[in-house]
Each structure stands twice: as C-alpha cells, then as structure tokens.
C-alpha cells in the first residue's frame, strides 16, 4: 500500500507541480468511486475515505442503519457492532461504519487510476487557462511540435499546446519540427474538447508588440503607434507620433542605420515595413501614407455619409509607385488612414477639372476667370496625348490649374457638409432631452428581439431612435431582421410615446421673509434723526480752490503747494469744522444719552454743564508728519 499510494502520490506532486489539496481531493474521490463500483452501493449512501500516508493504509467508512438482524450488509449493521464505535447507538440510527473490502488496495488502484488521471488533467487545464488568459494580446515563445497543411501545433509553457491556423501564418513561411518561434496570443478558450490557444504571426498587433519590444521609446510611451496596416509577408505601414517635443518618432523606430527595424523585418520573414509620421491634418497624413511616392496634392471630399474620399494627384512618373503592385500601396494607405483614396495623374486630374468647370454651374465664375488658362491647358493636354514631352513650366502650369479647381470644389463640399451637420444638430436639439435617458428596451410597443436588433445597430436610447426616424427612416428598414411590418411597428411606437409632464416645485418668494424681518427689527426714530443730521454736516462742500491732488498740486492751478500753505489749509479746515459743530449742537435734541461715535468726533452729555459736548479726535503733529 505504501509503495502504491504514498510514493505515487508524492511523485505526482513533484511531477505535476500541483497543490497537495487538489491531488488529495482527486484521490479520495477516486477511492469513493472505486468502493461504490466494487460493492454496488447507491449514490444516496454517504461514503468517506481516510488515507494514512505514514502507514499507507486506506480506510473506507460507509453510512449504515443499526438493526438487530441484517438483510443487506451493504446498508445495515448489527447493534453490537455499531456500539463498538458508538456506545450510545440505538436501533434505527444511522452511523458511519468501517467497510473496507478485502484486497481493496489492488481494486482501488485499478479502478481509480483513470479518475485520478482525469482529475490531474482537469487541474492542469485550469492552471493553464488561468496562466494564458492573462497573456492574451501578448507575444509568447514556443517550439513547433507538428505541422500539416491546415495548421501547426506549438508547444508552450506549462506543457500547453497552441494552434496556429494556416491563415494566421506568414505566407511562404515554412516551419520545421523543434523550431522555436514567437507568436501572438489571439484567443484562449476552455472548451469541452480541451484548452484551445489560438496563435498568430499574421496579426497586425504582432507587429505592434514587436515594435514595443525593439523600440524602448514606444515601450515607455515617448513614441505612440497610431495605426497599423499590414499584409503579412509582403508589406506593412505603421503611423507613429511623438508625445514629447524634440523626439523624432520615425528615427526612433528605424534606429541607427536601421538596426531596430531590420530586426523586426527578419522576424517577419523579410516583410517590408514603411514607418511614417502621423499628422492631425488628414491631407498631410494621406500624403505621407502614399510614400514612397511623391504627391502633388491631396484634396479631401468629406461626405454627409460615412464614405470619406480623398483625391490624390501625383506626377506621371510617380503614378505606378503610388498605386503599388496590384494596388497594394494604395490599399494599405487607405487602411492606415481610414479614407477611400482615389489616385490619378496630373493630366487626368486636369482633364477632369476642365469637364467640371464646363458642366458645374456653381463654378461659372471660376470658369470665366480661368478661361485663358483653360485654353492653354487644353493645348498642353492635346500635345501630351500626341506623345510630345512637356516642359517643366508647362507641367507646373497644369498642376497649379488643377490645384485651384480642386481647392474651390473642396471648399464648396465642406460648406455643404457643415450645413448638413448644422441641420442634424438642430434636429437633435429639438428632441426632448429626456428621450436620450430612456433605454431602447423601455420603449413600449416594440418587440424584444427588435429591441436587440436596434441596439446592435447603434440605437441605444429613445432619442437615437427618434433622431433616426426623422433623418433617415429607411435606414431602420435596412437592418438585418427588420421587415416592413416591424418597421411600421417601430414608427407607431415612436409616434405614440408620450413623455410624462414635468413636475414643477412651488418655491416661496423670499420677499415675504424680508418684510417679516423688517417688522421684527424696527428702526428707532431718534437714530434716523441723528443720521440725517450727520449727513447734512457731511454734505458741506470743500474749498475748491485749495483742494490738493495726490501729486501735491492743486486741481485748478496745477501748481505745487508748500508746507506752510498746507498747514494753513489744515487750520482753515478745522475752523470750518468748528462752525459746523456749533450748528450741529443747536440741532441736537435736549436728551440725556450716551455718546454716539460719529466721523472724527464724539457727542457726550456733560451732567455738570447740563449740555451735550462734542469731542474731536485729532492726530498729533508727529503722526501727521509720519503720514506725509
């Protein structure tokens, strides 16, 4: 027993690298299954297994009923036998009794082998799934184990196997057994057939990860990859931009003498890689995406729909280079920029511009202004069609003519698009804002599967549905799964929907509170009389002829004032103030009250003199000098 179970158990732990509890649970479950299969017990009967690793013994305990006579020893036990383990056992009780069959070790080893192996495989698969699920979107290294016409099997870490289909391989790349390759983890799934790890070397993100590994500036975020367009094994275009000033993103990716980019080219089986600098200006971006061809002009044609088209004009000798072999360069540039690109030569663009000027009424003014140039361009195009070579000046004339016409057309198209966008914005603003807060699933009158179809096509709220029905109702009919009957139901549901009335809360006007506050705190008449008297005193005008400005000059004369004159002015102000105080004392009522502090003086009642006394607060001469 010890050699069969204990040694094998320790060996499995070391070999598989699995937790001890997992293997122990698998072993106990296998022993229980072996016991049930050996004695034929039912699944309702509780069975437990105890393993003694020191002695190597296996003990099986089964739940049995205590009886005085045994009819089935698999489910019943005598009262005397039960009381050996449970002294308080009574007839009819259920007790756990040791029921280890004879020669159970050999039977268990044969019966539980498959179960234990299955549990070990399940535990390994779970561990592999958790490990590789975290690495989705990353590069992993593996060894080729098998190759056929449809796929290749790659051995990975933790004894896992990855699958690389033929479409995910680089064309013309051949694998040999035991070759170590790098690949991109696309997907990891746990299916009934086992763990499936899908690998790829043709994915565009495989090139992204290689650039991150080879270029430290990309890894640290100094250089950012904006877009990637790739045809595996043939050509790829990468648009990069710098997040810091003073950094050359293209030079950082290429490296000194192309060391960095060449390492990636060798990894991708000599795939050509064009690294260009990304630009927020669509015309500049498209011009760089057409490289290595030289571009004469890029003219954007934004549409009110999602089809954005750009016309690229190139010289005659650059046309084939701009298009590329089988249109590869133009195709990659379109994928990289997201624009449909129409490439034409200067002569083709000139012929198209002549037709546009003659047939488009909106360009009649430009046609009149360019009448002489149009005649000259026609002569040059005729000469070129006859095989004559044009001079540099003639080619420049044609290119400038095309540029003027295309720029005018581009401006008109932009105005049309802006007007359409303004119209759409006005329609959207006219819709109740509450509609954009109501989910499409909360709209009554629309079937549930139709609601799912609407959400899959980008209509998330009632506001989106109303906006779509107003702008383009037939677009809903074009959704896959929406027929004419469903279309009418959707329109009826939108028309019949009514928003609940807005609840307006009544707010008390604050004016009433202010009036109550005024009533609680009345103003004393005596204080008002005193304030009125003080205001009359303060309204005495100052001497205009002697008013001094901050610069030490009088306002009327603008001449400087000496210190002696300043002291005279101060004394005149004090005498004037004394006269005003006399008038103030005559207006004061004959009442005994405490002094009220007013501007520069205090009025106090003197009981000895039985009158009010005005006391002034004068500054000392020292303070005056300091203030000066």
TACORKA-V683894 format. One record per backbone hydrogen bond with DSSP energy under -1.0 kcal/mol. NH is the residue of the N-H (numbers start at 1). CO is the residue of the C=O. E is the energy in kcal/mol with one decimal. If there is no record, write none. Layout:
nh=[NH NH]
co=[CO CO]
e=[E E]
//
This chain:
nh=[5 7 9 10 11 12 13 14 15 16 17 23 24 25 26 27 28 29 30 31 32 33 34 35 36 37 38 39 40 48 50 52 56 59 61 62 63 64 65 66 67 75 76 77 79 82 83 85 86 89 92 93 95 97 99 104 107 108 109 110 111 112 116 117 118 119 120 121 122 123 124 125 126 127 128 129 130 131 132 133 137 138 140 142 143 144 145 146 148 152 153 154 155 156 160 162 163 164 166 169 173 178 179 181 183 184 185 186 187 189 191 194 196 198 199 200 201 202 208 209 210 211 212 213 214 215 219 220 222 223 224 226 227 229 231 234 235 236 237 238 239 240 241 243 252 253 254 255 258 259 261 262 263 264 265 266 267 268 269 270 272 274 276 278 285 286 287 288 289 290 291 293 296 297 299 301 308 309 310 311 312 313 314 318 322 323 324 327 328 330 331 332 333 334 335 336 337 338 340 342 344 349 350 351 352 353 354 355 356 357 358 359 360 363 364 367 368 369 370 371 374 375 376 377 378 379 380 381 382 383 384 385 386 387 388 395 396 397 398 399 400 401 402 403 404 405 406 407 408 409 410 411 412 413 414 415 416 417 418 419 420 421 422 423 424 425 426 427 428 429 430 435 437 440 442 451 452 453 454 455 456 457 458 459 462 463 465 466 467 468 469 470 471 472 476 478 479 482 487 488 489 490 491 492 493 494 495 496 514 515 516 517 518 519 520 521 528 529 530 531 532 533 534 535 536 537 538 539 540 549 552 554 555 558 561 566 567 568 569 570 571 572 573 574 575 576 577 578 579 580 581 582 583 584 585 586 587 591 598 602 603 604 606 610 611 613 615 617 624 625 626 627 628]
co=[1 2 5 6 7 8 9 10 11 12 13 19 20 21 22 23 24 25 26 27 28 29 30 31 32 33 34 35 36 61 59 57 52 50 48 97 46 95 75 93 77 72 72 65 67 78 79 82 82 86 66 90 64 62 60 101 103 104 105 106 107 108 112 113 114 115 116 117 118 119 120 121 122 123 124 125 126 127 128 129 185 135 183 181 155 179 153 153 151 164 146 162 143 160 157 154 197 152 150 166 170 144 176 142 140 200 138 198 198 196 194 191 189 187 163 184 168 168 204 205 206 207 208 209 210 211 215 216 217 217 241 239 239 237 235 231 231 272 229 274 227 276 224 222 248 249 250 251 255 256 254 258 259 260 261 262 263 264 266 265 234 236 238 240 281 282 283 284 285 286 288 290 313 313 311 309 306 301 340 299 342 297 344 315 318 319 320 324 325 323 327 328 329 330 331 332 333 334 308 310 312 345 346 347 348 349 350 351 352 353 354 355 356 360 361 363 364 365 366 368 370 371 372 373 374 375 376 377 378 379 380 381 382 384 383 391 392 393 394 395 396 397 398 399 400 401 402 403 404 405 406 407 408 409 410 411 412 413 414 415 416 417 418 419 420 421 422 423 424 425 426 432 434 460 439 447 448 449 450 451 452 453 455 454 438 435 461 462 463 464 465 466 467 468 473 474 476 479 483 484 485 486 487 488 489 490 491 492 510 511 512 513 514 515 516 517 524 525 526 527 528 529 530 531 532 533 534 535 537 553 549 559 547 554 552 562 563 564 565 566 567 568 569 570 571 572 573 574 575 576 577 578 579 580 581 582 583 589 601 615 596 613 611 606 606 604 602 600 620 621 622 623 624]
e=[-2.9 -1.8 -2.9 -2.3 -2.1 -2.3 -1.9 -2.0 -2.5 -2.7 -1.3 -1.6 -2.5 -2.5 -2.1 -2.4 -2.5 -2.3 -1.9 -2.1 -2.2 -2.1 -2.3 -2.3 -2.5 -2.2 -2.0 -2.7 -1.6 -3.0 -2.9 -2.5 -2.6 -2.6 -3.2 -2.9 -2.2 -2.9 -2.8 -2.6 -2.6 -1.3 -1.6 -2.4 -1.1 -2.2 -2.0 -1.0 -3.1 -1.9 -2.9 -1.9 -2.5 -2.8 -3.4 -1.1 -1.6 -3.3 -2.1 -1.8 -2.7 -3.0 -2.7 -2.3 -2.2 -2.3 -2.3 -2.4 -2.5 -2.4 -2.4 -2.6 -2.4 -2.0 -2.5 -2.6 -2.2 -1.8 -2.7 -2.0 -2.5 -1.8 -2.5 -2.4 -1.9 -2.7 -3.1 -1.4 -2.5 -2.1 -2.9 -2.9 -3.4 -3.3 -1.7 -3.4 -3.3 -2.6 -2.1 -1.2 -1.7 -2.8 -1.9 -2.3 -2.4 -3.1 -2.4 -2.5 -1.2 -2.5 -1.7 -1.6 -2.8 -2.6 -2.8 -1.5 -2.8 -1.4 -1.4 -2.4 -1.9 -2.1 -2.0 -1.9 -2.1 -2.6 -1.7 -2.3 -1.7 -1.8 -3.4 -2.7 -1.3 -2.5 -2.8 -2.2 -1.6 -1.8 -3.1 -2.9 -2.6 -2.4 -2.2 -2.9 -2.1 -1.6 -2.3 -2.6 -1.8 -1.3 -1.5 -1.8 -1.4 -1.2 -2.2 -2.2 -1.5 -1.8 -1.3 -2.0 -1.7 -3.0 -2.8 -3.3 -2.6 -2.5 -2.1 -2.0 -1.9 -1.4 -1.1 -1.6 -2.7 -1.7 -2.8 -2.8 -1.1 -1.3 -3.2 -3.1 -2.9 -2.9 -2.0 -1.2 -2.3 -2.1 -2.5 -1.8 -1.4 -1.7 -2.1 -2.5 -2.1 -2.0 -2.0 -2.4 -2.2 -2.3 -3.1 -3.0 -2.4 -2.3 -2.2 -2.3 -2.2 -2.1 -2.2 -1.9 -2.1 -2.2 -1.6 -2.0 -2.4 -1.2 -1.7 -2.2 -2.1 -2.0 -1.9 -1.0 -2.8 -1.8 -1.9 -2.8 -2.2 -1.8 -2.2 -2.5 -2.2 -2.2 -2.1 -2.2 -1.3 -1.4 -2.0 -2.2 -2.1 -2.2 -2.2 -2.2 -2.4 -2.1 -2.4 -2.1 -2.2 -2.0 -2.7 -2.3 -1.8 -2.2 -2.5 -2.2 -2.0 -2.3 -2.1 -2.1 -2.0 -2.4 -2.8 -2.3 -2.1 -2.7 -2.2 -2.0 -2.3 -2.4 -2.1 -2.0 -2.5 -2.4 -1.3 -1.7 -1.4 -2.1 -1.5 -2.1 -1.9 -1.7 -2.4 -2.2 -2.2 -1.2 -1.7 -2.5 -2.4 -1.8 -1.6 -2.6 -2.5 -2.1 -2.4 -1.8 -2.4 -2.4 -1.0 -1.0 -1.4 -1.8 -2.5 -2.1 -2.0 -2.2 -2.1 -2.6 -2.3 -2.0 -2.2 -2.4 -1.6 -2.1 -2.3 -2.1 -2.0 -1.9 -1.9 -1.6 -1.6 -2.2 -2.2 -2.6 -2.2 -2.0 -2.3 -2.3 -1.9 -1.8 -2.4 -1.3 -1.3 -3.2 -2.1 -1.5 -1.5 -1.2 -1.3 -1.6 -2.1 -1.9 -2.3 -2.1 -2.2 -2.2 -2.0 -1.9 -2.3 -2.2 -2.3 -2.0 -2.0 -1.9 -2.0 -1.9 -1.8 -1.9 -2.5 -1.7 -1.3 -1.8 -2.2 -2.6 -1.2 -2.9 -3.0 -1.5 -1.3 -4.0 -3.3 -2.1 -2.0 -2.6 -2.6 -2.9 -2.4]
//
